[in-house]
Amino acid sequence: MNMIESHSSPTVSDASSNDGDLGVLLRRSPPSSTAAEQALLGAILTNNKAYERVSDFLEPAHFSDPLNGRIYEAIARRIERGQLADPVTMRAEFEHTGVLDAAGGPAYLAKLLTAMVGIVNAGDYGRVIHDAWVRRQLIDIGETVVNNAFGARPDLDGSDQIAASEEALFKLATERGQEGGFVSFTKALTVAVSVATQAYQRTGDVVGLTSGLRDFDKRTGGLHPSDLIILAGRPAMGKTALATKIAFSAARSILRDAEDRGEKPKGAVAIFSLEMSSEQLATRILSGEAEVSGEKIRRGDIGQKEFDRFVRVARELQRLPLYIDDTPAISLSAMRTRCRRLARTQGLSLVVVDYLQLMRPAIGTKPDSRVLEISMITQGLKAIAKELSVPVIALSQLSRQVESREDKRPMLSDLRESGSIEQDADAVMFVYRDEYYLQQRQPKDSAYDSNDKFQAATEEWQRKMALVHNKAELILEKQRHGPTGMIQLYFEGEYTRFGDLDVIHE
């Protein structure tokens, strides 16, 4: 049995009287352990090495008694400066600052030394203090949830309140200071060798999850766990089509690998479509795979043969481990919760977000600027990638300054709120189609004073159009783990789909 335990509250045994139960609840004291706080402080004052056992997770704010928190902070400050923190040195400091006046002066230091049970138990004392703090935070979150549900925050509807509660719990889970710590180089080296061995045993150049694009996989080795990949472009460049192609190819690869092993897929691909509905996205995938124009599908202008092919392909695609969430303006906390749930129930291999400027930061946060808001979102997406060990592809809009240049190929500086996006991303790539801009520059006869000049301009325009027809560029502008450069892709506008460009047999 532990010698020092956190304060336990009375239990409610009689559930027959709600008034009585409520009274007991209101009279209960928040969890705390003054004895553990005093014992820890006494242990550190006796031997400063005891501080090393708690310094990586315990902070002054974790103490229930503010005085003990201030004493711990002062002790920690001296030790961090390489100075001795014992009753003599601390007494002089406390007398100067008056910290101990409310507790009876220097006599309180003697009380701390008396409370010390053993230096070897310092880590246990720290964990008791920390656990009591976590429980107090949970009580505060619970009170906030109850008060908001009763109408304390009329600006938040039920869904927003759930998201705010999830965000508060996640923040507590990630900031409580217990995770992390050093990993021995031997362990890290073992993991690195294991990854390299798997890559060596695989056929082809793909180490991570395949994107379905040959040249992209060759350049990057596929999609790697924990990476945040930004796919950006101006409107009509095909960002969504390219991201959908990658998501679909990854899901198909997961399914085929599982079928080869005679198992069910152990991973899934999640698409958060904030701009298009799930039905629109599904129609786009079907259009590309069945080679039936999406425009014809919407109009119902398809023949029996095309319709039969459409239905057959739809049945084949039903088995794909692909999930679409089309919640508009989804918050970061809600996205994180849904990713965790999918990872727990189906497994998770890839997350695609279309697109990050339509997301909201955590509920309850009010960033001072749009740049700070986007920074919070990109940091949150990177956190999801690391926590769930999956690649996250986030689509992003580009600023209009691209249109003012003669060469409209994007650069990193064209990213909206570029500083935070560029900093947090492991890879940044742009999709660009010269055909789109060239099409807008088709010569008009009214701009020429003779028909010969108009014909010459038209022929030159047609020559240039032939060179870029059905071609797209994927510009890999930043990649932490490999080379950058331009990758040529094939783009078929009728089916809104991307593919590999065969430049050898063109």
Solvent accessible surface area in square Angstrom, and as a share of the most:
residue,aa,sasa,rsa
1,M,219,0.98
2,N,103,0.53
3,M,157,0.70
4,I,20,0.10
5,E,94,0.42
6,S,34,0.22
7,H,88,0.39
8,S,94,0.60
9,S,37,0.24
10,P,81,0.51
11,T,123,0.72
12,V,59,0.34
13,S,111,0.72
14,D,86,0.44
15,A,83,0.64
16,S,98,0.63
17,S,52,0.33
18,N,120,0.61
19,D,122,0.63
20,G,36,0.35
21,D,28,0.14
22,L,99,0.49
23,G,19,0.18
24,V,36,0.21
25,L,83,0.41
26,L,137,0.68
27,R,178,0.65
28,R,95,0.35
29,S,57,0.37
30,P,78,0.49
31,P,16,0.10
32,S,28,0.18
33,S,8,0.05
34,T,64,0.37
35,A,59,0.46
36,A,0,0.00
37,E,2,0.01
38,Q,21,0.09
39,A,0,0.00
40,L,0,0.00
41,L,0,0.00
42,G,0,0.00
43,A,0,0.00
44,I,0,0.00
45,L,3,0.01
46,T,70,0.41
47,N,58,0.30
48,N,31,0.16
49,K,139,0.59
50,A,1,0.00
51,Y,19,0.07
52,E,119,0.53
53,R,116,0.42
54,V,0,0.00
55,S,44,0.29
56,D,115,0.60
57,F,18,0.07
58,L,6,0.03
59,E,93,0.41
60,P,45,0.28
61,A,77,0.60
62,H,5,0.02
63,F,11,0.05
64,S,37,0.24
65,D,45,0.23
66,P,93,0.59
67,L,18,0.09
68,N,0,0.00
69,G,4,0.04
70,R,115,0.42
71,I,0,0.00
72,Y,4,0.01
73,E,81,0.36
74,A,6,0.04
75,I,0,0.00
76,A,13,0.10
77,R,108,0.39
78,R,42,0.15
79,I,34,0.17
80,E,120,0.54
81,R,136,0.50
82,G,71,0.68
83,Q,79,0.35
84,L,104,0.52
85,A,0,0.00
86,D,32,0.16
87,P,40,0.25
88,V,115,0.66
89,T,37,0.21
90,M,0,0.00
91,R,123,0.45
92,A,64,0.49
93,E,36,0.16
94,F,3,0.01
95,E,100,0.45
96,H,161,0.72
97,T,82,0.47
98,G,26,0.25
99,V,33,0.19
100,L,5,0.03
101,D,106,0.55
102,A,102,0.79
103,A,36,0.28
104,G,57,0.54
105,G,10,0.10
106,P,47,0.29
107,A,71,0.55
108,Y,20,0.08
109,L,7,0.03
110,A,59,0.46
111,K,111,0.47
112,L,0,0.00
113,L,64,0.32
114,T,117,0.68
115,A,31,0.24
116,M,52,0.23
117,V,69,0.40
118,G,15,0.15
119,I,51,0.26
120,V,108,0.62
121,N,45,0.23
122,A,0,0.00
123,G,6,0.06
124,D,76,0.40
125,Y,10,0.04
126,G,0,0.00
127,R,117,0.43
128,V,27,0.16
129,I,3,0.01
130,H,1,0.01
131,D,60,0.31
132,A,1,0.01
133,W,33,0.12
134,V,22,0.12
135,R,119,0.43
136,R,35,0.13
137,Q,51,0.23
138,L,81,0.40
139,I,74,0.38
140,D,74,0.39
141,I,28,0.14
142,G,33,0.31
143,E,98,0.44
144,T,73,0.43
145,V,59,0.34
146,V,80,0.46
147,N,81,0.42
148,N,17,0.09
149,A,74,0.58
150,F,178,0.74
151,G,43,0.42
152,A,66,0.51
153,R,82,0.30
154,P,122,0.77
155,D,96,0.50
156,L,22,0.11
157,D,88,0.46
158,G,49,0.47
159,S,83,0.53
160,D,27,0.14
161,Q,34,0.15
162,I,112,0.57
163,A,8,0.06
164,A,22,0.17
165,S,24,0.15
166,E,45,0.20
167,E,25,0.11
168,A,36,0.28
169,L,84,0.42
170,F,24,0.10
171,K,111,0.47
172,L,20,0.10
173,A,42,0.33
174,T,75,0.43
175,E,106,0.48
176,R,76,0.28
177,G,29,0.28
178,Q,84,0.38
179,E,110,0.49
180,G,76,0.73
181,G,69,0.66
182,F,214,0.89
183,V,93,0.54
184,S,70,0.45
185,F,154,0.64
186,T,102,0.59
187,K,127,0.54
188,A,47,0.36
189,L,88,0.44
190,T,85,0.49
191,V,86,0.50
192,A,56,0.44
193,V,89,0.51
194,S,51,0.33
195,V,78,0.45
196,A,61,0.47
197,T,57,0.33
198,Q,100,0.45
199,A,28,0.22
200,Y,189,0.72
201,Q,131,0.58
202,R,118,0.43
203,T,133,0.77
204,G,67,0.64
205,D,84,0.44
206,V,38,0.22
207,V,52,0.30
208,G,12,0.11
209,L,34,0.17
210,T,32,0.19
211,S,0,0.00
212,G,30,0.29
213,L,0,0.00
214,R,112,0.41
215,D,42,0.22
216,F,5,0.02
217,D,8,0.04
218,K,125,0.53
219,R,78,0.29
220,T,22,0.13
221,G,10,0.10
222,G,3,0.03
223,L,1,0.00
224,H,49,0.22
225,P,74,0.47
226,S,33,0.21
227,D,15,0.08
228,L,0,0.00
229,I,10,0.05
230,I,0,0.00
231,L,0,0.00
232,A,0,0.00
233,G,0,0.00
234,R,27,0.10
235,P,66,0.41
236,A,60,0.47
237,M,2,0.01
238,G,15,0.14
239,K,18,0.07
240,T,18,0.11
241,A,3,0.03
242,L,0,0.00
243,A,2,0.02
244,T,10,0.06
245,K,51,0.22
246,I,0,0.00
247,A,0,0.00
248,F,11,0.04
249,S,13,0.08
250,A,0,0.00
251,A,0,0.00
252,R,72,0.26
253,S,25,0.16
254,I,20,0.10
255,L,15,0.08
256,R,136,0.50
257,D,69,0.36
258,A,0,0.00
259,E,81,0.36
260,D,121,0.63
261,R,133,0.48
262,G,71,0.69
263,E,73,0.33
264,K,171,0.73
265,P,44,0.28
266,K,147,0.62
267,G,6,0.06
268,A,0,0.00
269,V,0,0.00
270,A,6,0.05
271,I,6,0.03
272,F,6,0.03
273,S,0,0.00
274,L,14,0.07
275,E,102,0.46
276,M,34,0.15
277,S,44,0.29
278,S,40,0.26
279,E,131,0.59
280,Q,101,0.45
281,L,2,0.01
282,A,41,0.32
283,T,26,0.15
284,R,67,0.24
285,I,19,0.10
286,L,28,0.14
287,S,3,0.02
288,G,5,0.05
289,E,63,0.28
290,A,1,0.01
291,E,83,0.37
292,V,1,0.00
293,S,12,0.08
294,G,12,0.11
295,E,97,0.44
296,K,71,0.30
297,I,33,0.17
298,R,183,0.67
299,R,139,0.51
300,G,56,0.54
301,D,79,0.41
302,I,41,0.21
303,G,42,0.40
304,Q,129,0.57
305,K,164,0.70
306,E,45,0.20
307,F,97,0.40
308,D,70,0.36
309,R,68,0.25
310,F,32,0.13
311,V,43,0.25
312,R,126,0.46
313,V,14,0.08
314,A,26,0.20
315,R,164,0.60
316,E,92,0.41
317,L,27,0.13
318,Q,145,0.64
319,R,142,0.52
320,L,22,0.11
321,P,13,0.08
322,L,36,0.18
323,Y,92,0.35
324,I,53,0.27
325,D,32,0.17
326,D,57,0.30
327,T,47,0.27
328,P,98,0.62
329,A,43,0.34
330,I,4,0.02
331,S,1,0.01
332,L,10,0.05
333,S,1,0.01
334,A,13,0.10
335,M,0,0.00
336,R,11,0.04
337,T,32,0.19
338,R,82,0.30
339,C,1,0.01
340,R,81,0.30
341,R,114,0.42
342,L,26,0.13
343,A,34,0.26
344,R,175,0.64
345,T,86,0.50
346,Q,87,0.38
347,G,16,0.15
348,L,22,0.11
349,S,27,0.17
350,L,0,0.00
351,V,1,0.00
352,V,2,0.01
353,V,0,0.00
354,D,5,0.03
355,Y,23,0.09
356,L,0,0.00
357,Q,17,0.08
358,L,63,0.31
359,M,4,0.02
360,R,91,0.33
361,P,15,0.09
362,A,7,0.05
363,I,17,0.09
364,G,55,0.53
365,T,55,0.32
366,K,171,0.72
367,P,31,0.20
368,D,138,0.71
369,S,55,0.35
370,R,94,0.34
371,V,83,0.48
372,L,79,0.40
373,E,37,0.17
374,I,0,0.00
375,S,15,0.10
376,M,53,0.24
377,I,0,0.00
378,T,0,0.00
379,Q,97,0.43
380,G,6,0.06
381,L,0,0.00
382,K,41,0.17
383,A,38,0.29
384,I,1,0.01
385,A,0,0.00
386,K,129,0.55
387,E,80,0.36
388,L,38,0.19
389,S,65,0.42
390,V,3,0.02
391,P,4,0.03
392,V,0,0.00
393,I,0,0.00
394,A,0,0.00
395,L,0,0.00
396,S,0,0.00
397,Q,23,0.10
398,L,0,0.00
399,S,27,0.18
400,R,180,0.66
401,Q,85,0.38
402,V,1,0.00
403,E,69,0.31
404,S,98,0.63
405,R,63,0.23
406,E,164,0.73
407,D,80,0.41
408,K,34,0.14
409,R,86,0.31
410,P,8,0.05
411,M,91,0.41
412,L,38,0.19
413,S,70,0.45
414,D,0,0.00
415,L,5,0.03
416,R,85,0.31
417,E,39,0.17
418,S,30,0.19
419,G,50,0.48
420,S,12,0.08
421,I,0,0.00
422,E,57,0.26
423,Q,124,0.55
424,D,19,0.10
425,A,0,0.00
426,D,8,0.04
427,A,11,0.09
428,V,0,0.00
429,M,0,0.00
430,F,0,0.00
431,V,0,0.00
432,Y,6,0.02
433,R,27,0.10
434,D,39,0.20
435,E,18,0.08
436,Y,62,0.24
437,Y,7,0.03
438,L,15,0.07
439,Q,104,0.46
440,Q,113,0.50
441,R,126,0.46
442,Q,95,0.42
443,P,23,0.15
444,K,133,0.57
445,D,94,0.49
446,S,102,0.66
447,A,80,0.62
448,Y,77,0.29
449,D,124,0.64
450,S,47,0.31
451,N,102,0.52
452,D,115,0.59
453,K,113,0.48
454,F,41,0.17
455,Q,81,0.36
456,A,61,0.47
457,A,24,0.18
458,T,23,0.13
459,E,111,0.50
460,E,71,0.32
461,W,34,0.12
462,Q,98,0.44
463,R,125,0.46
464,K,87,0.37
465,M,27,0.12
466,A,74,0.57
467,L,104,0.52
468,V,28,0.16
469,H,101,0.45
470,N,35,0.18
471,K,53,0.22
472,A,2,0.02
473,E,23,0.11
474,L,0,0.00
475,I,21,0.11
476,L,2,0.01
477,E,65,0.29
478,K,40,0.17
479,Q,25,0.11
480,R,123,0.45
481,H,124,0.55
482,G,30,0.29
483,P,83,0.52
484,T,70,0.40
485,G,30,0.29
486,M,86,0.38
487,I,5,0.03
488,Q,70,0.31
489,L,0,0.00
490,Y,71,0.27
491,F,15,0.06
492,E,36,0.16
493,G,46,0.45
494,E,101,0.45
495,Y,30,0.11
496,T,43,0.25
497,R,69,0.25
498,F,7,0.03
499,G,16,0.15
500,D,54,0.28
501,L,12,0.06
502,D,68,0.35
503,V,84,0.48
504,I,146,0.74
505,H,151,0.67
506,E,137,0.61
